[in-house]
Amino acid sequence: MKRTLILLSVLGFLTCVLFAEFSIVSVDSGSYPRGIAIADVGFGTGNEVIVANFGAGTLIGQDGSGDTSSSIAIFSGGNKTVSQAGKSPRGVAAGDIDGDGKADYAVTNYDDGTVMIFTGSGTQTFEAGRHPVGVAIGDATGDGKNDVAVAVYSESKVVLFTRSMKNSWNKYELVVPGSPTDVTIGTLAGEPVIASANYGAGSVSIIKMDAAGLVKAVDIVSGGGACKVRIADVTGDGSNEIITANFFDNTISVIKKGFIGGFEEPVVYKLEGLRPNGMAVGDVNNDGLNDIVVANRDSDSIDILLQENGVLRLAHTVPASDDEDKTYGPVEAAIGDINNNGLNDIVFTHMRSGTIKVIYQKAGISFKDAAAEPLNEANTYNYPNPCEENTFIRFSSDKQQDVKILITDVSGRPVWTRDIPAASVRAGVNTVEWQLVNDMGAKVANGIYLLRVSAGERAVTKKIAVGK
């Protein structure tokens, strides 16, 4: 397979932008980067970043162009290696596939309907189905060997490839509801399972392997537009949960396995960002606990949720750029140490700009340690703006304190008010939804409104445009 090695010039390819307490390094990736993974796949002396450059701006469910600019990019230290994939590479996963103790990787080709498996012994390509999206590597059968699972969007199915010998594979398929966009492999209550994120159904399917092949154990309602799924312990109790990112609800859901079979009701966390398209789980503040990072496609931001005392706290929202256009920004995220300092970093693909962006965790200055900001002009605003159905009012506070939100018309007449007690205000980012109604619950008319957020001696006023 043809590969091109590009040495990244610090001045030519890298840009570093400071957003509040976070600096973001941007690196050119290719045309419309989507899937991303971090693993040591043998290109250098540490972890690499593997990226699928889709090549076109096609939305889910549509055929792409199969653009020749589509590619796989692998970043190792200061080097970038570019390989040609199939048509429109979309999902990426990494793990030891061939059992040699070294990480391999797999890539789905959206317009080819294939999955490519890259190992030390070569590359194999398998038919998956129409529009494969997410891919996962893990032991789905409990035999001690890693398998490859694929979410096939336009055929509403999950496909599992299991390795019987070195280069010999078996293929299993199972229909799931609602056009899956992602899949993961893990253990729940000690049992190996596959979980699919069913975008169209707003659900997760839990899938097992038995003597007859793949069987569906249960479908669980998770949230509107469930588009990403992971299995990990994000409550600190030693047992894995199911975590989904819900594209339409702007939430993540955490679903725990019940003590006597079944699953508990999802615990839902509201995000600040819009259209969470990507999600990664890992320790980003070096406390030994799993945290969650969410890539918000249409607010051009990254939400960082830290695990604290068995729950998740939305600790930081980091703008991905200072562009006026906020759409088609971060689409996938990964967590891992990419500079060999022993600390996990956050890396995400930024579709609009054709880059990957890196937030490095620095020794002694973890994400947890970053100070919450007092209310100010930069951290107080609403989104979307203009708005049609609802909008989210975002503000930051450096401590728990009473906050008042007042929305008036341009003449200063009060329209909608909220008094938030200190007990409900966290040190950090806070978000309140306004459903474009007045204090009587009636929908407001189109026009310009004034938003005033006040806390202590500080107050910020912004304009809100309503157009329905």
C-alpha positions in Angstrom: 0.0 0.0 0.0 1.4 3.4 -1.0 2.3 5.6 1.9 3.6 9.2 2.0 5.8 10.4 4.9 5.4 14.1 5.7 7.6 15.8 8.3 5.5 18.3 10.2 7.1 21.7 10.4 6.4 23.4 13.7 6.0 26.7 11.9 4.2 25.4 8.8 1.7 22.9 10.1 1.2 23.5 13.8 -0.9 26.3 15.2 -1.6 26.9 18.9 -4.6 28.9 20.1 -5.2 29.7 23.8 -8.8 29.4 24.9 -9.1 30.4 28.6 -6.9 27.9 30.5 -6.6 25.5 27.5 -4.2 25.7 24.6 -5.2 23.8 21.4 -2.7 22.6 18.9 -4.0 22.2 15.3 -2.4 19.9 12.7 -3.5 19.4 9.1 -5.0 16.0 8.7 -6.7 15.8 5.3 -10.1 16.3 3.7 -13.0 16.0 6.1 -11.5 14.0 9.0 -14.0 11.8 10.9 -12.9 8.7 12.8 -9.9 8.8 15.2 -8.1 6.4 17.5 -4.9 6.4 19.7 -2.7 3.4 20.0 0.9 2.2 19.6 0.7 0.6 16.1 4.4 0.6 15.6 5.2 3.7 13.6 7.4 5.2 16.3 8.3 4.9 20.0 5.0 5.7 21.5 1.3 6.1 20.7 0.1 7.1 17.2 -3.0 9.0 16.2 -4.9 7.2 13.4 -7.4 9.3 11.5 -9.9 8.5 8.7 -10.1 11.4 6.3 -13.5 10.9 4.7 -12.8 13.1 1.6 -16.2 14.8 1.3 -18.9 16.6 3.4 -21.6 13.9 3.0 -24.1 13.5 5.8 -25.1 10.2 7.3 -27.3 8.0 5.0 -26.2 9.7 1.8 -23.8 8.3 -0.7 -20.5 10.2 -0.8 -18.3 11.0 -3.8 -15.7 8.4 -3.1 -13.3 11.4 -3.4 -9.7 10.5 -4.2 -8.7 12.9 -1.4 -10.0 10.4 1.1 -7.2 8.8 3.1 -5.9 7.4 6.3 -3.4 9.6 8.2 -1.2 8.3 11.0 0.6 10.8 13.2 3.7 9.7 15.1 5.7 12.3 16.9 6.5 14.9 14.3 5.7 12.7 11.3 2.5 12.2 9.3 2.1 9.0 7.2 -0.7 9.1 4.6 -2.2 5.9 3.1 -5.0 5.4 0.6 -8.0 3.6 2.0 -11.2 2.5 0.3 -13.9 5.0 -0.7 -14.7 7.4 2.1 -13.1 6.0 5.3 -15.3 6.8 8.3 -14.7 4.8 11.5 -11.4 3.8 13.2 -10.6 1.4 16.0 -7.4 0.1 17.4 -6.4 -3.1 19.3 -4.5 -6.3 19.1 -6.3 -8.2 16.3 -3.9 -10.9 15.3 -2.8 -11.9 18.9 0.9 -10.9 18.5 0.7 -8.5 21.5 0.9 -5.4 19.3 -1.8 -3.0 18.5 -3.5 -3.2 15.0 -6.3 -1.1 13.6 -9.5 -1.3 11.5 -11.2 1.3 9.3 -14.7 1.3 7.8 -15.1 2.5 4.2 -18.5 4.1 4.0 -19.0 4.2 0.3 -17.3 0.9 -0.4 -19.4 -0.9 2.2 -16.2 -2.6 3.5 -14.0 -2.8 6.6 -10.2 -2.9 6.3 -8.2 -4.7 9.0 -4.6 -3.6 9.3 -2.2 -6.0 11.1 1.5 -6.7 11.1 1.0 -9.5 8.6 -0.8 -7.3 6.1 -4.2 -5.8 5.2 -7.5 -7.6 4.7 -10.7 -6.1 3.4 -14.2 -7.6 4.1 -17.6 -6.7 2.9 -19.7 -5.3 5.7 -22.8 -3.8 4.1 -24.2 -0.5 2.8 -22.7 2.5 4.7 -20.7 1.0 7.5 -19.9 3.7 10.1 -18.6 2.8 13.6 -16.1 0.0 14.2 -14.8 -1.7 17.4 -12.1 -4.2 18.4 -12.5 -6.5 21.4 -13.2 -10.0 22.6 -17.0 -10.4 21.9 -17.0 -14.2 22.2 -15.0 -14.7 25.4 -12.4 -16.9 23.7 -9.5 -14.7 24.5 -9.1 -13.4 20.9 -10.2 -10.0 19.8 -12.9 -9.6 17.2 -14.0 -6.7 14.9 -17.6 -5.4 15.1 -19.1 -2.9 12.6 -22.3 -0.8 12.7 -23.9 -0.8 9.2 -26.2 2.3 9.0 -28.3 1.8 5.9 -28.9 -1.9 6.5 -29.7 -1.5 10.2 -27.4 -4.3 11.3 -24.3 -5.2 13.3 -21.6 -7.3 11.7 -19.1 -9.3 13.7 -15.9 -10.7 12.3 -14.2 -13.4 14.4 -10.7 -14.8 13.7 -10.6 -18.6 13.5 -6.9 -18.8 12.4 -4.2 -16.3 11.6 -5.8 -14.9 8.4 -9.1 -16.8 8.4 -12.3 -15.1 9.6 -15.9 -15.9 10.2 -18.7 -13.4 9.7 -21.9 -13.0 11.7 -24.8 -10.5 11.2 -27.7 -9.3 13.3 -30.4 -6.8 12.5 -30.9 -4.0 15.0 -33.5 -1.2 15.1 -32.9 2.3 13.8 -29.8 2.6 11.7 -26.8 2.1 14.0 -23.9 4.6 13.7 -21.6 3.1 16.4 -20.7 -0.1 18.1 -18.5 -1.1 21.0 -17.3 -4.4 22.6 -16.9 -4.8 26.4 -18.1 -6.7 29.5 -21.3 -6.1 31.5 -21.5 -8.0 34.8 -18.5 -10.1 33.7 -20.1 -11.1 30.4 -18.8 -10.2 26.9 -21.3 -8.1 24.9 -21.5 -5.9 21.9 -23.5 -2.7 22.2 -24.8 -0.7 19.2 -25.9 2.9 19.2 -29.1 3.0 17.2 -29.3 6.5 15.9 -32.8 6.4 14.3 -34.4 4.5 17.3 -32.7 6.5 20.1 -31.7 3.2 21.7 -28.9 0.8 22.5 -29.0 -2.9 21.5 -27.1 -5.3 23.8 -25.9 -8.3 21.7 -24.3 -11.6 22.7 -22.8 -14.5 20.9 -24.1 -18.0 21.4 -23.8 -21.3 19.6 -26.2 -20.2 16.8 -24.4 -16.8 16.3 -25.3 -13.3 17.3 -28.4 -12.8 19.4 -30.0 -9.6 20.8 -30.4 -9.6 24.5 -32.3 -6.4 24.9 -33.0 -2.9 23.4 -32.6 0.0 25.8 -34.0 3.5 25.2 -31.1 5.8 25.7 -31.8 9.2 24.1 -32.7 11.0 20.9 -30.3 10.2 18.1 -28.0 7.9 20.1 -24.9 8.1 17.9 -21.9 7.0 20.0 -21.7 4.2 22.6 -19.0 3.0 25.0 -18.8 0.5 27.9 -16.8 1.6 30.9 -16.9 2.3 34.6 -17.8 6.0 34.9 -19.3 5.8 38.4 -16.3 4.4 40.2 -18.2 1.4 41.6 -16.0 -1.2 39.8 -18.7 -2.2 37.4 -19.1 -1.1 33.8 -21.9 1.0 32.5 -23.2 1.8 29.0 -22.6 5.4 27.9 -24.2 7.0 24.9 -24.0 10.4 23.2 -27.4 11.6 22.1 -27.2 13.8 19.0 -30.7 15.3 19.1 -31.0 15.7 22.8 -27.6 17.2 23.4 -27.0 14.8 26.3 -25.1 11.8 27.3 -26.8 8.8 29.1 -25.2 6.5 31.6 -27.0 3.1 31.9 -26.2 0.7 34.7 -26.8 -3.0 34.8 -29.3 -4.0 37.4 -28.4 -6.3 40.4 -31.0 -8.9 39.3 -31.0 -8.8 35.5 -32.3 -5.9 33.4 -30.9 -2.3 33.3 -31.6 0.7 35.4 -33.2 3.9 34.0 -30.5 6.0 32.2 -28.9 8.8 34.2 -28.9 11.7 31.7 -26.4 14.6 31.7 -27.1 17.7 29.8 -24.3 19.0 27.7 -23.5 22.6 26.9 -22.6 21.9 23.3 -24.9 21.2 20.3 -25.0 17.9 18.4 -22.7 15.7 20.3 -21.2 13.6 17.4 -18.2 12.0 19.1 -17.4 10.7 22.6 -14.3 9.2 24.3 -13.9 7.7 27.8 -10.7 7.9 29.8 -8.8 9.5 32.7 -8.1 13.1 31.7 -7.1 14.6 35.1 -4.8 11.8 36.4 -7.0 10.8 39.3 -7.4 7.1 38.2 -11.1 7.6 37.3 -12.7 7.5 33.9 -14.0 10.8 32.6 -15.9 11.6 29.4 -15.0 13.9 26.5 -17.7 14.9 24.0 -17.1 16.4 20.5 -20.0 18.9 19.8 -20.3 19.2 16.0 -22.5 22.3 15.7 -21.3 24.4 18.6 -17.6 24.0 17.7 -16.7 22.9 21.2 -15.5 20.1 23.4 -17.3 19.2 26.7 -15.2 17.7 29.5 -17.1 15.8 32.1 -15.1 14.7 35.2 -16.0 11.8 37.4 -16.4 12.9 41.0 -18.0 10.9 43.8 -19.8 8.5 41.5 -21.3 11.1 39.2 -20.2 13.2 36.2 -19.7 16.9 36.4 -19.6 19.1 33.3 -16.3 20.8 34.3 -15.2 22.5 31.2 -16.5 23.5 27.7 -13.6 24.3 25.4 -14.1 26.3 22.2 -12.5 24.4 19.3 -11.8 27.6 17.3 -12.6 31.3 17.2 -14.4 31.0 13.9 -17.8 32.7 13.4 -19.1 29.6 11.7 -19.7 27.0 14.4 -21.1 24.1 12.4 -19.3 20.9 11.3 -16.6 21.3 13.8 -15.5 18.5 16.2 -16.9 15.1 15.1 -14.9 12.4 16.9 -12.6 12.4 20.0 -10.0 10.1 21.5 -8.1 10.1 24.8 -4.5 8.9 25.2 -0.9 9.9 25.9 0.5 11.2 22.6 3.6 13.0 23.9 5.0 10.3 26.2 4.8 12.3 29.4 2.6 9.7 31.2 -0.5 11.9 31.0 -3.6 11.4 28.8 -4.3 14.1 26.2 -7.5 14.8 24.3 -7.4 14.6 20.5 -10.3 15.3 18.2 -11.1 15.6 14.5 -12.3 18.9 13.2 -14.2 18.3 10.1 -14.7 21.8 8.8 -11.1 22.8 9.0 -9.6 19.5 7.9 -7.5 19.2 11.0 -6.9 17.2 14.1 -6.7 19.3 17.3 -4.9 18.4 20.5 -5.5 19.5 24.1 -2.4 18.4 26.1 -2.6 17.6 29.8 0.4 19.2 31.5 2.1 17.9 34.6 0.8 19.8 37.6 -1.9 21.6 35.6 -4.6 19.0 35.0 -8.1 19.7 33.6 -9.5 19.4 37.1 -7.1 22.0 38.5 -8.1 24.7 36.0 -9.9 27.5 37.9 -13.5 28.2 37.3 -14.0 31.7 35.8 -16.0 34.5 37.3 -19.0 35.7 35.2 -17.7 37.8 32.3 -18.5 38.9 28.7 -16.6 36.0 27.1 -18.1 33.2 29.0 -21.7 34.4 29.1 -23.9 33.8 25.9 -26.7 31.8 24.5 -26.7 29.2 21.7 -28.1 28.8 19.2 -28.5 32.4 18.3 -30.6 33.2 16.3 -32.9 30.6 17.8 -36.2 29.1 16.6 -37.5 26.6 19.1 -35.3 27.0 22.2 -31.9 28.3 23.3 -29.4 27.5 26.0 -28.1 30.3 28.3 -24.5 29.6 29.3 -22.6 31.3 32.0 -19.6 30.6 34.2 -19.1 31.1 37.9 -16.0 30.9 40.1 -18.1 29.8 43.1 -21.5 28.8 44.3 -23.6 31.9 44.4 -27.1 33.2 43.6 -27.6 34.0 39.9 -30.5 35.9 38.3 -31.4 35.6 34.6 -33.7 38.2 33.1 -34.9 38.4 29.5 -36.6 41.6 28.4 -37.8 43.1 25.2 -35.9 46.0 23.6 -37.9 48.5 25.6 -36.8 46.9 28.9 -40.1 45.2 29.8 -39.5 41.8 31.6 -40.4 38.7 29.5 -38.8 35.8 31.4 -37.0 35.5 34.7 -35.1 32.8 36.6 -33.7 33.1 40.1 -31.1 30.3 40.6 -30.1 29.7 44.2 -26.5 29.2 45.1 -27.0 25.5 45.8 -27.9 25.0 42.2 -25.0 26.9 40.8 -21.7 25.1 40.4 -18.2 26.6 40.2 -17.6 26.2 36.5 -19.9 26.2 33.5 -23.7 26.4 34.0 -26.4 26.0 31.4 -30.1 27.0 31.6 -32.6 26.3 28.8 -35.1 29.0 27.6 -37.9 27.6 25.5 -38.8 31.0 24.0 -41.8 31.6 26.3 -42.7 34.4 28.7 -43.3 34.0 32.4 -46.9 32.9 31.6 -45.7 30.1 29.4 -46.8 31.7 26.1 -44.5 31.7 23.1 -42.7 35.0 22.5 -42.9 36.8 19.2 -40.0 37.0 16.7 -37.6 39.8 17.4 -34.6 40.9 19.4 -34.5 40.3 23.2 -32.0 41.3 25.8 -30.5 38.7 28.1 -29.1 39.9 31.4 -27.2 37.5 33.7 -26.1 38.8 37.1 -24.2 37.2 40.0 -23.0 39.3 43.0 -21.7 42.6 41.7 -21.1 41.3 38.2 -23.7 41.5 35.3 -23.5 40.7 31.6 -26.0 41.8 28.9 -26.3 40.1 25.5 -28.8 40.1 22.6 -30.9 37.2 21.6 -32.5 37.0 18.2 -35.7 34.9 18.0 -37.0 33.9 14.5 -39.5 31.1 14.0 
